[in-house]
Amino acid sequence: MLRPEHPAERRVGDLAARLDGELRGDPDTSIRGITLSSSDLVPGEVFVGIRGANRHGAEFAAAAAERGAVAVLTDDEGAEIAAATGLPIVVVESPRAVLSEAAAWVNRTTASDDLPLLLGTTGTNGKTSVTHLLEGLLTQIGVVAGASTSAERVVAGERVVAGLTSPEATEFHAQLARMREADVEAVAIEVSAQAVTRHRVDGVVFDVMAFTNLSHDHLDDYGDMEAYYAAKAPLFTAAHAKRAVVSLDSAPGSRILADTEVPVTTIATPEIAADRGLAERADWIVEITAERQQGTSFRLSGPDGRVLETTVPVIGAHMASNAGLCVVMLLEAGYPWERIRDALERDGGLIAWVPGRTQLVSGTEGPAVFVDFGHTPDAFEKTLAAVRRVTPGRTIMLFGADGDRDATKRHDMGRTAVEGSDVVVITDHHPRHEDAASIRQQLLAGARATDPDHEIHEVSPPERAVVAAVSLAGPGDAILWAGPGHQNYRDIEGVQWGYSARELSRRALIAAGWPAPDRVWPNPYEDD
């Protein structure tokens, strides 16, 4: 994880006092960081041991000590396990509940410290795209920027591959401390529901928090849509935000608008909104003016007669909506309208790297191939519609589903794929510990129930499936491969196997006789 290069020293006794915990060991032990990971630990840090579903994290305390951990933060059970290390131990009732406070105190990144502007985005779909677009737009207007997304962590241009969508509190606050060292002025942050319910953003107050939408996902974690909504709603209270920007494109947007405790500005794209009448009453309106395989042009209109016409380098009305949201977020953060408008006019549109979001990976001849991270019925619907609008021929949908995740959406994934495409190819994604064939059957059931006569293929594994999809396509056709997006692995029975949908697509095109780029650009994580 990204850490400060010159961390300030703290005393473990002071950490125990801060957390109202019991200290077992030398209070004068100097600490220079804090982490949950025994394998990603540098000397001088506190190792945190938390009870997991199957094991207690304190079982890794000995390994952490060997790597240079100087203290342990855990509960009573963990303290007994870690005692053999001989390290000072801070014992609290719930390490998870105090982790954010501990990480902020150790890194001096509490809400009262001198921090960069924090620009958060939450929602089911779009939050990753918004965050990447924000980082790009901030850079365009001359701001030293940082970002935290499900794809990567960024500090002033330095990029590392991400693990969790929203980092654990230890990683998040270490990154903030690193950003402060690098004179980062503003940070774009993707915030998941799990970040709230698992205490990863406790004590964090965002200068602007944005809401994209809410649709069927994560019901394996939250049970129903009401609980899922309740997980995100605290982000729009004074405890977590100073201001809010809310999209009215989905019905829950109006509920967030009614429930928020902070000043709020609204935005909508009426042509894709669930309630067009409500959308047309938003403070800011996005109108699509042109769609091409290389990007989407739009007009943003708002209060005081302000109008901006520009382009986002990704297809889809929903991507134009995301880009408009970015502009309004920067305005709410205090950046001048003229500064944003002039930069976009100068550069001919928004310049941003949006990894794996409707990313065109094919050449100038033959079928177009788009790789996308979408993994919900709502994302399928919007992205398929976007691909259809820029495709003169047939649209082929290639997709799978995650194992060990919300299975209740699989039927609707199959349904939406059929409704929005001419041909469906169902394959595997991350089966994890589930049977891959069983996952495919659930997707197939939804697809066949929707239209038994639709052209549907089942091909496993995905290395064969993309070859099959390309064989079904001709010039003017398009393939949308949904699910893998930017990811560079597949999870099979807990093992991560190297895998790139972008590279597999490129090879399948070449094998079929179509020209393809030498590499899919830009992609900082693949070798030349």
C-alpha positions in Angstrom: 0.0 0.0 0.0 1.0 3.6 -0.5 2.5 5.0 2.7 4.1 8.3 3.8 7.8 8.3 3.1 8.6 10.2 6.3 6.1 9.0 8.9 5.9 10.8 12.2 6.6 8.8 15.3 4.0 8.1 18.0 4.1 6.2 21.3 2.1 2.9 21.6 1.1 4.1 25.1 -0.5 7.1 23.7 -2.3 5.0 21.1 -3.7 2.8 23.9 -4.9 5.9 25.7 -6.5 7.4 22.6 -8.5 4.2 22.1 -9.3 3.7 25.7 -7.6 0.3 25.5 -5.5 -1.8 27.8 -1.7 -1.8 27.1 0.3 -4.9 27.8 3.9 -4.0 27.4 6.3 -1.0 27.1 4.3 2.3 26.6 7.4 4.1 25.2 7.6 1.8 22.1 7.8 4.0 19.1 5.4 3.4 16.2 5.6 4.7 12.7 2.5 3.2 11.0 -0.3 0.7 11.3 -1.5 -2.1 9.0 -3.9 -5.1 8.9 -1.6 -7.0 6.6 1.3 -9.1 7.9 2.7 -9.5 4.4 2.5 -5.8 3.5 4.1 -4.4 6.6 7.2 -2.3 7.1 9.4 -2.2 10.2 8.1 0.1 12.9 4.4 -0.5 12.3 1.6 -1.7 14.5 0.0 -5.0 13.3 -3.8 -5.2 13.8 -5.3 -8.6 14.4 -9.1 -8.9 13.8 -11.4 -12.0 14.2 -12.4 -13.1 10.7 -15.0 -15.6 9.5 -12.6 -18.5 9.7 -9.5 -17.4 11.5 -8.3 -14.7 13.9 -5.9 -12.2 12.4 -3.7 -12.4 15.4 -2.6 -15.8 14.2 -0.4 -13.8 11.8 1.2 -11.7 14.6 4.4 -13.9 14.7 4.9 -13.4 10.9 4.3 -9.7 11.4 6.9 -9.6 14.2 9.4 -11.2 11.9 8.8 -8.5 9.3 9.4 -5.8 11.9 6.1 -5.1 13.6 6.7 -3.3 16.9 3.3 -3.7 18.5 -0.1 -5.4 18.1 -3.6 -4.0 18.3 -6.3 -6.7 18.9 -9.0 -8.0 21.2 -8.7 -10.3 24.3 -8.8 -13.5 22.2 -6.1 -12.1 19.9 -4.0 -10.9 22.8 -3.7 -14.5 24.0 -2.6 -15.6 20.6 -0.1 -12.8 20.0 1.4 -12.9 23.5 4.2 -15.3 22.4 5.6 -12.5 20.1 6.7 -10.5 23.2 5.5 -7.3 21.5 3.5 -4.6 23.3 -0.2 -5.3 22.8 -3.1 -2.8 22.8 -6.3 -4.6 23.8 -9.7 -3.2 22.8 -13.1 -4.7 22.7 -13.5 -4.3 18.9 -10.4 -3.6 16.8 -12.6 -3.2 13.7 -14.7 -0.5 15.4 -11.6 1.6 16.4 -9.5 0.9 13.3 -10.3 4.2 11.5 -9.6 6.3 14.6 -6.4 4.4 15.2 -5.2 4.8 11.6 -6.1 8.5 11.5 -4.3 9.2 14.8 -1.1 7.3 13.8 -1.0 9.0 10.4 -2.1 12.4 11.7 -5.0 12.4 9.2 -8.0 13.1 11.5 -10.7 15.5 10.2 -9.0 18.3 12.2 -5.7 17.8 10.5 -4.5 19.7 7.3 -5.9 17.4 4.6 -6.5 17.7 0.8 -10.0 18.3 -0.5 -11.9 15.0 -0.2 -14.3 14.3 -3.1 -16.3 11.1 -2.5 -18.6 9.3 -4.9 -21.0 6.5 -3.9 -23.6 4.5 -5.8 -24.1 1.0 -7.3 -22.8 1.9 -10.7 -20.7 4.7 -12.0 -18.7 5.5 -8.9 -15.4 4.1 -10.3 -15.9 6.0 -13.6 -16.7 9.3 -11.8 -13.6 8.9 -9.6 -11.3 8.4 -12.6 -12.9 11.2 -14.5 -12.6 13.5 -11.5 -8.9 12.7 -11.3 -8.5 13.5 -15.0 -10.4 16.7 -14.8 -8.5 17.9 -11.7 -5.3 17.3 -13.5 -6.5 19.2 -16.6 -7.3 22.3 -14.5 -3.8 22.2 -13.0 -4.5 20.5 -9.7 -2.1 18.0 -8.1 -4.6 15.1 -7.6 -4.9 11.8 -5.9 -7.5 9.0 -6.3 -8.7 5.8 -4.7 -10.8 3.4 -6.9 -11.5 -0.2 -7.2 -8.9 -0.3 -10.0 -6.0 1.7 -8.5 -4.7 4.1 -6.0 -3.1 7.3 -7.3 -0.9 9.9 -5.6 0.3 12.8 -7.9 0.6 10.5 -10.9 2.1 7.5 -9.0 -0.3 4.5 -9.5 -0.6 1.1 -7.8 -3.2 -1.7 -8.4 -6.0 -1.6 -5.9 -7.3 -4.5 -3.8 -10.6 -3.5 -2.2 -13.0 -1.0 -3.8 -12.7 1.2 -0.7 -9.4 0.5 1.1 -9.2 -0.6 4.7 -8.9 2.4 7.1 -5.2 1.6 7.6 -4.5 1.9 3.9 -6.7 4.9 3.4 -5.1 7.0 6.1 -1.6 6.0 5.0 -2.4 7.1 1.5 -3.8 10.4 2.8 -0.5 11.0 4.7 1.4 10.2 1.5 -0.7 12.6 -0.5 0.0 15.4 2.0 3.7 14.8 1.6 3.2 15.0 -2.2 1.3 18.3 -1.9 -1.9 16.8 -3.3 -4.6 19.4 -3.4 -7.7 17.2 -4.0 -8.5 13.5 -3.8 -11.2 11.6 -5.7 -12.4 8.7 -3.7 -14.8 5.8 -4.5 -16.8 4.9 -1.4 -18.7 1.6 -1.2 -21.5 0.7 1.1 -19.1 -1.8 2.8 -16.8 1.1 3.6 -19.5 2.5 5.8 -20.8 -0.7 7.4 -17.2 -2.0 8.0 -16.1 1.3 9.6 -13.5 2.1 6.9 -14.5 5.7 6.7 -15.4 6.4 10.3 -14.4 9.9 11.2 -13.8 10.9 7.6 -15.6 14.1 6.5 -15.8 14.6 2.7 -15.8 18.1 1.3 -18.3 16.9 -1.4 -20.1 13.6 -1.5 -21.8 12.5 -4.7 -24.5 9.9 -5.4 -24.8 8.2 -8.8 -27.6 5.7 -8.4 -28.8 2.6 -6.5 -29.8 -0.7 -8.1 -29.8 -4.4 -7.5 -26.4 -5.5 -6.1 -24.7 -6.7 -2.8 -27.9 -8.3 -1.4 -25.6 -11.1 -0.2 -24.2 -8.5 2.2 -27.4 -6.5 3.0 -30.3 -8.8 2.4 -32.6 -6.4 0.7 -32.6 -3.0 -1.1 -33.8 -1.1 2.1 -30.7 -2.3 4.0 -28.5 -1.5 1.1 -29.9 2.0 0.9 -29.4 2.4 4.7 -25.8 1.4 4.3 -25.1 4.3 2.0 -27.4 7.0 3.5 -25.0 7.9 6.4 -22.6 9.3 3.8 -25.0 12.2 3.3 -25.1 13.3 6.9 -23.0 16.0 8.6 -20.8 13.2 10.1 -19.5 12.4 6.7 -20.1 15.3 4.3 -20.0 19.1 4.0 -21.9 19.2 0.7 -23.6 16.8 -1.6 -24.3 16.4 -5.4 -27.1 14.0 -6.1 -28.0 12.5 -9.5 -31.8 12.1 -10.0 -31.4 9.6 -12.8 -32.5 6.7 -10.5 -35.5 6.8 -8.2 -33.4 6.5 -5.0 -31.8 9.9 -5.9 -34.9 11.7 -4.8 -34.8 9.8 -1.5 -31.2 10.8 -0.9 -32.2 14.3 -1.7 -35.0 14.2 0.9 -32.9 12.5 3.5 -29.6 14.4 3.2 -28.6 16.7 6.1 -26.2 18.9 4.1 -26.5 21.5 1.3 -27.2 19.6 -1.9 -27.1 20.3 -5.6 -28.9 18.0 -8.1 -28.0 16.8 -11.6 -29.8 14.6 -14.2 -29.7 13.3 -17.7 -33.4 13.2 -18.6 -33.1 10.9 -21.6 -31.9 8.0 -19.4 -33.7 8.9 -16.1 -36.2 6.6 -14.5 -38.5 9.7 -14.0 -38.0 12.2 -16.8 -40.2 14.8 -15.2 -38.2 14.7 -11.9 -35.0 14.8 -13.9 -35.9 17.9 -15.8 -36.3 19.8 -12.5 -32.6 19.1 -11.5 -30.3 22.1 -11.0 -28.0 20.8 -13.7 -29.0 19.1 -16.9 -26.9 16.8 -19.2 -28.0 16.5 -22.8 -26.3 14.1 -25.2 -25.3 15.8 -28.5 -23.3 13.0 -30.2 -22.2 9.4 -29.7 -19.3 7.7 -31.4 -17.2 4.6 -30.6 -14.4 6.9 -29.4 -16.5 9.0 -27.0 -19.7 10.9 -26.1 -20.4 14.6 -26.6 -22.8 16.4 -24.3 -24.1 19.8 -23.1 -24.2 20.7 -19.4 -26.6 23.5 -18.5 -27.1 24.9 -15.0 -28.0 27.9 -12.9 -27.2 31.5 -14.0 -27.3 30.5 -17.7 -24.0 28.5 -17.5 -23.6 26.2 -20.5 -20.7 23.9 -21.3 -20.3 21.7 -24.4 -17.6 19.0 -24.3 -16.8 15.3 -24.8 -16.0 12.4 -22.5 -13.7 9.7 -24.0 -16.0 6.8 -23.2 -19.3 5.7 -24.9 -22.7 6.0 -23.3 -25.2 8.6 -22.1 -24.5 7.3 -18.6 -20.8 8.2 -19.0 -21.8 11.7 -20.1 -23.9 11.8 -16.9 -20.9 10.8 -14.9 -18.7 13.5 -16.5 -21.3 16.2 -15.8 -21.4 15.0 -12.2 -17.7 15.6 -12.0 -17.9 19.1 -13.2 -20.6 20.0 -10.7 -18.6 18.3 -7.9 -15.7 20.6 -8.6 -17.9 23.6 -8.7 -19.3 22.6 -5.3 -15.8 22.1 -4.0 -15.0 25.8 -4.9 -13.2 25.6 -8.3 -14.3 28.4 -10.6 -16.6 27.7 -13.6 -14.3 29.6 -15.9 -11.2 27.5 -14.9 -13.1 24.2 -15.7 -14.7 25.5 -18.9 -11.4 26.9 -20.3 -9.5 23.7 -19.6 -12.1 21.6 -21.4 -12.2 24.0 -24.4 -8.4 24.1 -24.6 -8.0 20.3 -24.6 -11.1 19.5 -26.8 -12.8 17.5 -24.1 -12.2 15.7 -20.9 -8.9 13.7 -20.8 -9.0 10.7 -18.5 -8.0 7.0 -18.2 -11.1 5.0 -17.2 -9.8 1.5 -16.9 -12.1 -1.3 -18.1 -15.2 0.9 -18.5 -16.6 0.3 -22.0 -13.0 0.3 -23.2 -12.6 -0.1 -26.9 -9.8 -2.7 -27.4 -10.2 -3.5 -31.2 -8.6 -2.0 -34.3 -10.0 0.2 -37.1 -11.3 -2.8 -39.1 -13.6 -5.7 -38.3 -15.9 -5.9 -35.2 -15.6 -3.5 -32.4 -14.8 -5.1 -29.0 -15.5 -3.3 -25.8 -14.4 -4.6 -22.4 -16.4 -3.4 -19.4 -16.5 -4.0 -15.6 -20.3 -3.9 -15.4 -21.7 -6.8 -13.3 -25.3 -5.7 -12.5 -28.5 -5.8 -14.5 -28.7 -2.0 -14.5 -25.1 -1.7 -15.8 -25.8 -4.3 -18.5 -28.9 -2.4 -19.6 -27.1 1.0 -19.8 -23.9 -0.2 -21.4 -25.7 -2.4 -24.0 -27.8 0.5 -25.0 -24.7 2.7 -25.4 -23.0 0.0 -27.6 -26.1 -0.4 -29.7 -26.3 3.3 -30.5 -22.8 3.3 -32.0 -23.0 -0.1 -33.7 -24.5 -0.4 -37.3 -24.5 -4.2 -37.1 -25.3 -6.9 -34.5 -24.5 -6.5 -30.8 -23.0 -9.6 -29.1 -23.0 -9.8 -25.3 -20.3 -11.9 -23.6 -20.5 -12.2 -19.8 -20.3 -14.4 -16.7 -21.0 -13.8 -13.0 -19.1 -13.8 -9.8 -19.2 -16.8 -7.5 -19.7 -16.4 -3.7 -21.5 -13.1 -4.4 -25.1 -11.9 -4.8 -26.7 -14.8 -6.7 -30.2 -13.2 -6.7 -29.2 -10.9 -9.6 -28.1 -13.7 -11.9 -31.5 -14.3 -13.5 -31.9 -10.6 -14.3 -28.4 -10.4 -15.7 -29.4 -13.1 -18.2 -32.6 -11.4 -18.9 -31.1 -8.0 -19.5 -28.4 -9.4 -21.7 -31.0 -11.0 -24.0 -33.1 -7.9 -24.1 -30.2 -5.6 -25.1 -28.3 -7.8 -27.6 -28.7 -9.9 -30.7 -26.5 -12.7 -29.5 -25.5 -13.9 -26.0 -22.4 -15.8 -25.1 -22.4 -17.0 -21.5 -19.1 -18.0 -19.9 -17.3 -17.9 -16.5 -16.0 -15.0 -14.5 -14.7 -15.4 -10.9 -16.3 -18.8 -9.8 -14.3 -18.6 -6.5 -15.6 -21.5 -4.4 -18.8 -22.1 -6.4 -19.3 -24.5 -9.3 -18.8 -22.6 -12.5 -21.2 -24.7 -14.4 -23.9 -24.0 -11.8 -23.4 -20.3 -12.1 -23.7 -20.5 -15.9 -26.9 -22.4 -15.6 -28.5 -19.6 -13.5 -27.5 -17.1 -16.1 -28.8 -19.3 -18.9 -32.1 -19.8 -17.1 -32.7 -16.0 -17.0 -31.7 -15.7 -20.6 -33.8 -18.5 -22.0 -36.9 -17.6 -19.9 -36.8 -14.1 -21.5 -36.6 -15.3 -25.1 -36.2 -19.0 -25.9 -35.6 -18.2 -29.5 -32.7 -15.8 -28.8 -29.3 -16.9 -30.1 -27.5 -18.1 -26.9 -24.2 -19.9 -26.6 -22.6 -21.4 -23.5 -18.8 -21.5 -23.8 -16.3 -22.2 -21.0 -13.6 -21.1 -20.1 -13.6 -17.4 -21.1 -10.4 -17.9 -23.1 -12.5 -20.0 -25.5 -15.6 -17.8 -25.1 -14.0 -14.7 -26.5 -12.7 -16.6 -29.5 -16.3 -17.9 -30.1 -17.7 -14.4 -29.8 -15.3 -13.0 -32.3 -16.1 -15.9 -34.7 -19.8 -14.8 -34.6 -19.0 -11.2 -35.4 -18.3 -9.4 -38.7 -17.5 -5.9 -39.8 -19.9 -3.4 -38.3 -20.8 -5.7 -35.4 -19.8 -5.1 -31.8 -18.9 -7.4 -28.9 -19.4 -6.2 -25.3 -17.5 -8.3 -22.8 -18.9 -7.4 -19.4 -17.5 -8.3 -16.1 -13.7 -8.4 -16.2 -13.0 -4.8 -17.1 -9.6 -3.7 -15.7 -9.0 -6.8 -13.6 -5.9 -8.8 -14.3 -6.8 -12.1 -12.6 -9.6 -14.8 -12.2 -10.4 -16.2 -8.8 -10.8 -20.0 -8.9 -11.1 -21.8 -5.6 -9.3 -19.0 -3.8 -6.3 -18.9 -6.3 -5.8 -15.8 -8.4 -4.8 -16.8 -12.0 -3.3 -14.2 -14.3 -5.8 -13.1 -16.9 -6.5 -10.0 -19.1 -9.7 -9.6 -21.0 -8.1 -6.9 -23.0 -5.2 -9.1 -24.1 -7.4 -12.1 -24.8 -9.7 -9.9 -26.9 -6.7 -8.6 -28.9 -5.4 -12.2 -29.5 -8.8 -13.4 -30.6 -9.1 -10.7 -33.1 -5.7 -11.4 -34.6 -6.4 -15.1 -34.7 -9.6 -14.3 -36.7 -7.6 -12.3 -39.2 -8.6 -8.8 -37.9 -6.0 -6.1 -37.2 -5.6 -5.2 -33.5 -3.6 -2.7 -31.6 -0.1 -3.7 -30.6 -1.2 -3.1 -27.1 -4.4 -1.7 -25.5 -3.6 1.8 -24.5 -3.5 3.4 -22.0 -2.8 0.6 -19.5 -0.1 1.3 -16.9 -0.3 -2.3 -15.6 0.6 -4.3 -18.7 4.2 -4.5 -20.1 5.0 -3.0 -23.5 
